[in-house]
Amino acid sequence: MADYQRISHGFDPVFDERSRVLVLGSFPSVLSRENSFYYGNPRNRFWQVMAAVLGEGAPADGDIAAKRALLLRHGVALWDVIESCDVRGSSDASIRNVVPADVARITGAAPIGAVLCNGATAGRLYRRWLEPVTGMPAEVLPSTSPANAAWSLPRLTERWRAVLLAALGSGDAR
């Protein structure tokens, strides 16, 4: 197994003044860090799920502008709970020495009404580090990671659809 490395997040959150829902992961994977954007592993189902839930086609793997635009069109902000940490490769289980993200950067600029966490690790870290800052409980959704093989793409999409559209006020239901 790889040795621990001290890693900083490396890229900015996605949000604007119209963002109403904040989706948080834990920390970028090795592939995401290499691609300088969220969910850069093509096996991660995040972008497929988001596109299906929001009623659009999935952006191409390397098309960061299209991915960013997809979220912003629908009032979705995206970031991670952790700004920097010690980690082995992409393993959430190995995360230690956490420096949490400055979530006020988003909550102070956008009318965030709901926080959704992509997976149990993001949920646990959010409750520990960021919920005391935001004062908002988070809904923890099943991880879109390929490691979460227990959840099929259709099942993931339906669960995310129910929660995300409710959080957005169902205005984006298609």
Residue, then its C-alpha position, 0 to 999 in steps of 0.5 A: m500500500a502507498d505511504y501517507q501523503r499530505i495533500s491539499h484539495g487543489f481546486d475550487p468549489v462549484f457554486d454561484e449566488r443562485s446555488r440552493v443545495l450543497v453536495l459534499g464529497s469527502f476528498p478528491s481521489v487521485l484521478s480527480r486530483e490529476n484531472s483538477f475536478y470532481y469525480g474524475n474517475p470515469r467509473n464513478r457514477f456521480w456525473q451520470v446520476m446528476a445528469a439523469v436526476l436533473g434531466e440532462g445528458a451526461p457531460a463528457d468525461g473531460d468536459i469540466a465546463a459542461k459539468r460545472a454548467l450542469l450543476l449551476r443551471h440547477g442551483v447545485a453547489l459542489w465541494d468536499v468536506i476536507e481542504s487537506c489531509d494525510v491520505r493513502g492514494s484514494s482511500d477514504a478509510s485512510i484519511r487522517n489529520v483533517v483540515p476542514a474546508d471553509v464552508a462559509r465561503i459558499t454558505g456566506a455567498a449563496p442561499i444554501g438550504a440543504v446539504l447532501c453528502n455523497g457517502a458515509t465518510a463525507g457524512r461523518l466528516y461533515r457532522r464532525w467538522l462542518e455541521p457546527v459551522t453551518g448549523m444545517p444537518a446533512e442528508v447522507l446519500p449512498s456513495t456514487s463511488p465504484a467501490n459501492a457496488a451494492w448500489s446499481l446505477p438505477r437504484l442510486t439515481e432513484r435515491w438521489r433523485a428523491v432527495l435532490l429534487a426535494a431539496l431543490g423544491s422539485g422545480d427541476a423535476r423533469 
